[in-house]
Amino acid sequence: MQLEHGKFCPLVQGDCKQLECVWFIKVFGTDPNTGKQVDEYGCAVAWAPTLLIENSQQSRQTGAAVESFRNEVAGNGSALLGMIAGAAQRQLHDPS
């Protein structure tokens, strides 16, 4: 069952002004809840929950990528430190 949006706007206390309103925007992309393509106009206030969900998903993905990168850098840093320590040890034993 598809629910229809009402036409009442709480901001103007009357019917939605649609294209006359600066908050009436076009949203194009993928719905984060359903995965379906979205290409429609609507009130930015009404779109806010959907856009917040998408923003949260993007933030989680960014956090995961940063953590993965940090782990890679930390692993490489340990290897580099080991190579430096080995070179320093060799230099102490063979100062030529």
OpenMM code with the backbone's topology and positions (N, CA, C; nanometers):
from openmm import Vec3, app, unit

residues = "MET GLN LEU GLU HIS GLY LYS PHE CYS PRO LEU VAL GLN GLY ASP CYS LYS GLN LEU GLU CYS VAL TRP PHE ILE LYS VAL PHE GLY THR ASP PRO ASN THR GLY LYS GLN VAL ASP GLU TYR GLY CYS ALA VAL ALA TRP ALA PRO THR LEU LEU ILE GLU ASN SER GLN GLN SER ARG GLN THR GLY ALA ALA VAL GLU SER PHE ARG ASN GLU VAL ALA GLY ASN GLY SER ALA LEU LEU GLY MET ILE ALA GLY ALA ALA GLN ARG GLN LEU HIS ASP PRO SER".split()
positions = [
    Vec3(0.0851, -0.1186, 0.0000),
    Vec3(0.0000, 0.0000, 0.0000),
    Vec3(0.0889, 0.1239, 0.0000),
    Vec3(0.0665, 0.2122, -0.0925),
    Vec3(0.1427, 0.3366, -0.1036),
    Vec3(0.0636, 0.4494, -0.0374),
    Vec3(0.1254, 0.5137, 0.0601),
    Vec3(0.0602, 0.6270, 0.1261),
    Vec3(0.0865, 0.7539, 0.0478),
    Vec3(-0.0113, 0.8423, 0.0454),
    Vec3(0.0044, 0.9704, -0.0225),
    Vec3(0.0337, 1.0782, 0.0799),
    Vec3(0.1205, 1.1719, 0.0397),
    Vec3(0.1524, 1.2841, 0.1272),
    Vec3(0.0375, 1.3836, 0.1258),
    Vec3(0.0160, 1.4475, 0.2394),
    Vec3(-0.0840, 1.5527, 0.2457),
    Vec3(-0.0328, 1.6802, 0.1800),
    Vec3(-0.1171, 1.7758, 0.1632),
    Vec3(-0.0806, 1.9019, 0.0986),
    Vec3(-0.0602, 2.0147, 0.1993),
    Vec3(-0.0854, 1.9875, 0.3290),
    Vec3(-0.0759, 2.0925, 0.4306),
    Vec3(0.0698, 2.1220, 0.4640),
    Vec3(0.1039, 2.2500, 0.4657),
    Vec3(0.2387, 2.2932, 0.5026),
    Vec3(0.2317, 2.3632, 0.6388),
    Vec3(0.3004, 2.3095, 0.7385),
    Vec3(0.2971, 2.3737, 0.8708),
    Vec3(0.3721, 2.5072, 0.8735),
    Vec3(0.4575, 2.5310, 0.7765),
    Vec3(0.5334, 2.6566, 0.7741),
    Vec3(0.4472, 2.7749, 0.7332),
    Vec3(0.3548, 2.7533, 0.6384),
    Vec3(0.2675, 2.8628, 0.5928),
    Vec3(0.1248, 2.8458, 0.6440),
    Vec3(0.1026, 2.7376, 0.7196),
    Vec3(-0.0299, 2.7075, 0.7750),
    Vec3(-0.1369, 2.7029, 0.6666),
    Vec3(-0.1033, 2.6395, 0.5561),
    Vec3(-0.1982, 2.6257, 0.4451),
    Vec3(-0.1473, 2.5214, 0.3476),
    Vec3(-0.2030, 2.5242, 0.2274),
    Vec3(-0.1610, 2.4294, 0.1249),
    Vec3(-0.0167, 2.4559, 0.0829),
    Vec3(0.0511, 2.3480, 0.0426),
    Vec3(0.1889, 2.3562, -0.0055),
    Vec3(0.1928, 2.4463, -0.1294),
    Vec3(0.2901, 2.5345, -0.1354),
    Vec3(0.3053, 2.6268, -0.2486),
    Vec3(0.3883, 2.5655, -0.3615),
    Vec3(0.4414, 2.4482, -0.3404),
    Vec3(0.5246, 2.3733, -0.4348),
    Vec3(0.6339, 2.4610, -0.4953),
    Vec3(0.6365, 2.4811, -0.6253),
    Vec3(0.7475, 2.5507, -0.6896),
    Vec3(0.7609, 2.6970, -0.6494),
    Vec3(0.6611, 2.7536, -0.5849),
    Vec3(0.6714, 2.8907, -0.5346),
    Vec3(0.7538, 2.8970, -0.4065),
    Vec3(0.7746, 2.7851, -0.3431),
    Vec3(0.8469, 2.7777, -0.2157),
    Vec3(0.9940, 2.7437, -0.2421),
    Vec3(1.0846, 2.8139, -0.1750),
    Vec3(1.2274, 2.7873, -0.1938),
    Vec3(1.2695, 2.6540, -0.1310),
    Vec3(1.1882, 2.5972, -0.0450),
    Vec3(1.2209, 2.4695, 0.0174),
    Vec3(1.1695, 2.3510, -0.0631),
    Vec3(1.1043, 2.3774, -0.1751),
    Vec3(1.0549, 2.2717, -0.2615),
    Vec3(1.1686, 2.2358, -0.3560),
    Vec3(1.2286, 2.1189, -0.3367),
    Vec3(1.3525, 2.0828, -0.4068),
    Vec3(1.3351, 1.9557, -0.4880),
    Vec3(1.4275, 1.9361, -0.5794),
    Vec3(1.4316, 1.8113, -0.6551),
    Vec3(1.5381, 1.7225, -0.5924),
    Vec3(1.5021, 1.5991, -0.5639),
    Vec3(1.5954, 1.5025, -0.5075),
    Vec3(1.6153, 1.3927, -0.6112),
    Vec3(1.7422, 1.3663, -0.6423),
    Vec3(1.7768, 1.2619, -0.7385),
    Vec3(1.8842, 1.1748, -0.6753),
    Vec3(1.8662, 1.0450, -0.6820),
    Vec3(1.9653, 0.9535, -0.6261),
    Vec3(1.9005, 0.8217, -0.5905),
    Vec3(1.9596, 0.7553, -0.4925),
    Vec3(1.9105, 0.6254, -0.4476),
    Vec3(1.8547, 0.6380, -0.3070),
    Vec3(1.7352, 0.5875, -0.2867),
    Vec3(1.6728, 0.5895, -0.1549),
    Vec3(1.7510, 0.4960, -0.0628),
    Vec3(1.8051, 0.5471, 0.0505),
    Vec3(1.8849, 0.4615, 0.1390),
    Vec3(1.8036, 0.3520, 0.2074),
    Vec3(1.6722, 0.3678, 0.2131),
    Vec3(1.5886, 0.2666, 0.2778),
    Vec3(1.5519, 0.1523, 0.1846),
    Vec3(1.5264, 0.1839, 0.0577),
    Vec3(1.4769, 0.0821, -0.0346),
    Vec3(1.5776, 0.0449, -0.1432),
    Vec3(1.6740, 0.1328, -0.1699),
    Vec3(1.7694, 0.1082, -0.2772),
    Vec3(1.7162, 0.1452, -0.4143),
    Vec3(1.5937, 0.1964, -0.4212),
    Vec3(1.5334, 0.2346, -0.5493),
    Vec3(1.5784, 0.3747, -0.5898),
    Vec3(1.5784, 0.3974, -0.7214),
    Vec3(1.6120, 0.5296, -0.7732),
    Vec3(1.5026, 0.6295, -0.7368),
    Vec3(1.5436, 0.7500, -0.6993),
    Vec3(1.4519, 0.8582, -0.6661),
    Vec3(1.4821, 0.9738, -0.7597),
    Vec3(1.3769, 1.0293, -0.8203),
    Vec3(1.3883, 1.1460, -0.9064),
    Vec3(1.2567, 1.2210, -0.8962),
    Vec3(1.2436, 1.3004, -0.7902),
    Vec3(1.1159, 1.3687, -0.7678),
    Vec3(1.1350, 1.4973, -0.6886),
    Vec3(1.0325, 1.5793, -0.6950),
    Vec3(1.0298, 1.7037, -0.6195),
    Vec3(0.9590, 1.6803, -0.4872),
    Vec3(0.9974, 1.7582, -0.3872),
    Vec3(0.9321, 1.7506, -0.2577),
    Vec3(0.9860, 1.8568, -0.1642),
    Vec3(0.9257, 1.8670, -0.0500),
    Vec3(0.9645, 1.9651, 0.0510),
    Vec3(1.0947, 1.9213, 0.1191),
    Vec3(1.1885, 2.0123, 0.1304),
    Vec3(1.3165, 1.9814, 0.1947),
    Vec3(1.2958, 1.9362, 0.3390),
    Vec3(1.1968, 1.9920, 0.4068),
    Vec3(1.1689, 1.9515, 0.5448),
    Vec3(1.1210, 1.8064, 0.5470),
    Vec3(1.0404, 1.7677, 0.4510),
    Vec3(0.9912, 1.6302, 0.4446),
    Vec3(1.1021, 1.5335, 0.4034),
    Vec3(1.1975, 1.5800, 0.3237),
    Vec3(1.3084, 1.4962, 0.2805),
    Vec3(1.4156, 1.4809, 0.3884),
    Vec3(1.4146, 1.5651, 0.4897),
    Vec3(1.5207, 1.5667, 0.5913),
    Vec3(1.5478, 1.4294, 0.6540),
    Vec3(1.4472, 1.3525, 0.6979),
    Vec3(1.4783, 1.2213, 0.7578),
    Vec3(1.5513, 1.1273, 0.6613),
    Vec3(1.5090, 1.1235, 0.5365),
    Vec3(1.5741, 1.0375, 0.4376),
    Vec3(1.7181, 1.0817, 0.4144),
    Vec3(1.7387, 1.2126, 0.4040),
    Vec3(1.8733, 1.2639, 0.3808),
    Vec3(1.9631, 1.2418, 0.5024),
    Vec3(1.9068, 1.2470, 0.6225),
    Vec3(1.9848, 1.2185, 0.7431),
    Vec3(2.0272, 1.0719, 0.7490),
    Vec3(1.9398, 0.9825, 0.7051),
    Vec3(1.9746, 0.8401, 0.7005),
    Vec3(2.0896, 0.8187, 0.6031),
    Vec3(2.0808, 0.8808, 0.4850),
    Vec3(2.1875, 0.8681, 0.3858),
    Vec3(2.3178, 0.9246, 0.4402),
    Vec3(2.3099, 1.0386, 0.5079),
    Vec3(2.4293, 1.1005, 0.5659),
    Vec3(2.4931, 1.0085, 0.6696),
    Vec3(2.4127, 0.9433, 0.7516),
    Vec3(2.4644, 0.8499, 0.8517),
    Vec3(2.5338, 0.7313, 0.7856),
    Vec3(2.4754, 0.6801, 0.6789),
    Vec3(2.5376, 0.5676, 0.6086),
    Vec3(2.6717, 0.6082, 0.5489),
    Vec3(2.6773, 0.7259, 0.4898),
    Vec3(2.8026, 0.7739, 0.4310),
    Vec3(2.9080, 0.7953, 0.5399),
    Vec3(2.8661, 0.8461, 0.6560),
    Vec3(2.9598, 0.8668, 0.7673),
    Vec3(3.0165, 0.7348, 0.8172),
    Vec3(2.9315, 0.6329, 0.8257),
    Vec3(2.9800, 0.5008, 0.8680),
    Vec3(3.0799, 0.4450, 0.7675),
    Vec3(3.0513, 0.4602, 0.6400),
    Vec3(3.1433, 0.4106, 0.5378),
    Vec3(3.2759, 0.4855, 0.5434),
    Vec3(3.2704, 0.6160, 0.5655),
    Vec3(3.3926, 0.6950, 0.5764),
    Vec3(3.4733, 0.6516, 0.6983),
    Vec3(3.4051, 0.6308, 0.8103),
    Vec3(3.4732, 0.5851, 0.9313),
    Vec3(3.5419, 0.4508, 0.9110),
    Vec3(3.4750, 0.3603, 0.8415),
    Vec3(3.5340, 0.2288, 0.8147),
    Vec3(3.6564, 0.2418, 0.7248),
    Vec3(3.6483, 0.3297, 0.6247),
    Vec3(3.7624, 0.3494, 0.5345),
    Vec3(3.8806, 0.4115, 0.6085),
    Vec3(3.8532, 0.5072, 0.6957),
    Vec3(3.9604, 0.5712, 0.7731),
    Vec3(4.0248, 0.4698, 0.8673),
    Vec3(3.9439, 0.3860, 0.9312),
    Vec3(3.9986, 0.2845, 1.0213),
    Vec3(4.0855, 0.1847, 0.9454),
    Vec3(4.0412, 0.1445, 0.8276),
    Vec3(4.1188, 0.0531, 0.7453),
    Vec3(4.2523, 0.1167, 0.7055),
    Vec3(4.2477, 0.2429, 0.6669),
    Vec3(4.3688, 0.3145, 0.6300),
    Vec3(4.4633, 0.3279, 0.7496),
    Vec3(4.4071, 0.3567, 0.8669),
    Vec3(4.4876, 0.3693, 0.9880),
    Vec3(4.5575, 0.2376, 1.0188),
    Vec3(4.4845, 0.1280, 1.0071),
    Vec3(4.5442, -0.0029, 1.0335),
    Vec3(4.6573, -0.0323, 0.9360),
    Vec3(4.6386, 0.0050, 0.8106),
    Vec3(4.7422, -0.0164, 0.7094),
    Vec3(4.8652, 0.0672, 0.7409),
    Vec3(4.8444, 0.1932, 0.7766),
    Vec3(4.9567, 0.2820, 0.8091),
    Vec3(5.0280, 0.2337, 0.9348),
    Vec3(4.9520, 0.1916, 1.0353),
    Vec3(5.0124, 0.1430, 1.1591),
    Vec3(5.0960, 0.0185, 1.1317),
    Vec3(5.0465, -0.0706, 1.0471),
    Vec3(5.1225, -0.1909, 1.0125),
    Vec3(5.2503, -0.1566, 0.9378),
    Vec3(5.2409, -0.0626, 0.8449),
    Vec3(5.3596, -0.0204, 0.7705),
    Vec3(5.4570, 0.0533, 0.8615),
    Vec3(5.4047, 0.1286, 0.9574),
    Vec3(5.4910, 0.2009, 1.0513),
    Vec3(5.5711, 0.1054, 1.1369),
    Vec3(5.5090, -0.0034, 1.1798),
    Vec3(5.5803, -0.1035, 1.2601),
    Vec3(5.6907, -0.1695, 1.1784),
    Vec3(5.6616, -0.2007, 1.0531),
    Vec3(5.7626, -0.2620, 0.9662),
    Vec3(5.8778, -0.1651, 0.9429),
    Vec3(5.8457, -0.0387, 0.9206),
    Vec3(5.9497, 0.0620, 0.8982),
    Vec3(6.0358, 0.0794, 1.0234),
    Vec3(5.9731, 0.0820, 1.1390),
    Vec3(6.0469, 0.0953, 1.2648),
    Vec3(6.1411, -0.0239, 1.2831),
    Vec3(6.0950, -0.1443, 1.2482),
    Vec3(6.1794, -0.2627, 1.2577),
    Vec3(6.2990, -0.2544, 1.1643),
    Vec3(6.2778, -0.2032, 1.0427),
    Vec3(6.3887, -0.1891, 0.9483),
    Vec3(6.4893, -0.0852, 0.9984),
    Vec3(6.4414, 0.0240, 1.0544),
    Vec3(6.5308, 0.1285, 1.1068),
    Vec3(6.6110, 0.0743, 1.2243),
    Vec3(6.5438, 0.0008, 1.3126),
    Vec3(6.6135, -0.0565, 1.4285),
    Vec3(6.7197, -0.1560, 1.3827),
    Vec3(6.6875, -0.2385, 1.2828),
    Vec3(6.7848, -0.3341, 1.2306),
    Vec3(6.9041, -0.2636, 1.1677),
    Vec3(6.8792, -0.1561, 1.0932),
    Vec3(6.9879, -0.0806, 1.0316),
    Vec3(7.0746, -0.0153, 1.1386),
    Vec3(7.0120, 0.0354, 1.2436),
    Vec3(7.0878, 0.0976, 1.3525),
    Vec3(7.1745, -0.0060, 1.4234),
    Vec3(7.1219, -0.1253, 1.4451),
    Vec3(7.1989, -0.2325, 1.5085),
    Vec3(7.3188, -0.2711, 1.4225),
    Vec3(7.2959, -0.2838, 1.2927),
    Vec3(7.4066, -0.3176, 1.2026),
    Vec3(7.5118, -0.2072, 1.2036),
    Vec3(7.4698, -0.0829, 1.2109),
    Vec3(7.5628, 0.0303, 1.2119),
    Vec3(7.6461, 0.0291, 1.3395),
    Vec3(7.5844, -0.0095, 1.4515),
    Vec3(7.6594, -0.0158, 1.5780),
    Vec3(7.7633, -0.1274, 1.5754),
    Vec3(7.7299, -0.2407, 1.5145),
    Vec3(7.8201, -0.3546, 1.5112),
    Vec3(7.9261, -0.3422, 1.4009),
    Vec3(7.8978, -0.2681, 1.2986),
    Vec3(7.9909, -0.2531, 1.1857),
    Vec3(7.9982, -0.1046, 1.1477),
    Vec3(8.0705, -0.0239, 1.2267),
    Vec3(8.0701, 0.1214, 1.2063),
    Vec3(8.1522, 0.1696, 1.0893),
    Vec3(8.1927, 0.0887, 0.9949),
    Vec3(8.2789, 0.1320, 0.8837),
    Vec3(8.2108, 0.2266, 0.7966),
] * unit.nanometer
topology = app.Topology()
chain = topology.addChain("A")
for resn in residues:
    res = topology.addResidue(resn, chain)
    for name in ("N", "CA", "C"):
        topology.addAtom(name, app.Element.getBySymbol(name[0]), res)
